[in-house]
Amino acid sequence: MTAGSRREARERALSILYEADAKDIAVSEVLAAATVDPDRFAVELVEGVEKHREAFDAIIRERAVGWQLERMPVLDRCLLRIALYELLEGGTPTGAAISEAVELAKRYSTEDSARFINGVLAAVVKGREAPEGDEAD
């Protein structure tokens, strides 16, 4: 799969997750109603996000200092969840996962979203790399 098609799959995953979040329905319902089957990678992303959503949301709450998850733009929440899946479960290289999330934020979300998403994901990576018991607060 080329980098372009992986980006397209991420965009499709973002669209599916956005729809599910905005309508407050399960991802499986959005997938079942899709008129065109999404790419295998897009399905992997949305199913992975759905499976680990509670854990990812806890990480976002912990790392997004001064922000309530429910008050974030829906797209930002979805992008953070996708990036966390790729970072923590999907085996995507750190730089690629963060870069893709930031690029999608620049394209689809608010003016400040790219910087915000980059900061949250950088804090996650920094916390993951910190020696046990030496994690920054």
Summary of the structure (lengths in Angstrom):
residues: 137
radius of gyration: 14.4
end to end distance: 38.7
largest distance: 49.0
contacts: 402
relative contact order: 0.12
helix: 74%
strand: 0%
